[in-house]
Amino acid sequence: MAEATELASAASSRDPRIGLRAVAALRKLLEQLESVQVRHARNQGWSWQEIAAELGVSRQAVHKKHGRS
């Protein structure tokens, strides 16, 4: 979690190079975390609709993104 905190802090840097790199790293971290949690939910028997509701997206969107995982 320290990495995420450091990245969040860097994302507000007044230096655009630092800020943009931090934003890109946070985006990558977020995608990884989402994949892990979707996998956990599916392993526990959650439907695509339940996962989609928690993520605030459509069932089709979450299935398209994570259906192969």
Secondary structure, 3 states (H helix, E strand, C coil): CHHHHHHHHHHCCCCHHHHHHHHHHHHHHHHHHHHHHHHHHHHCCCCHHHHHHHHCCCHHHHHHHHCCC
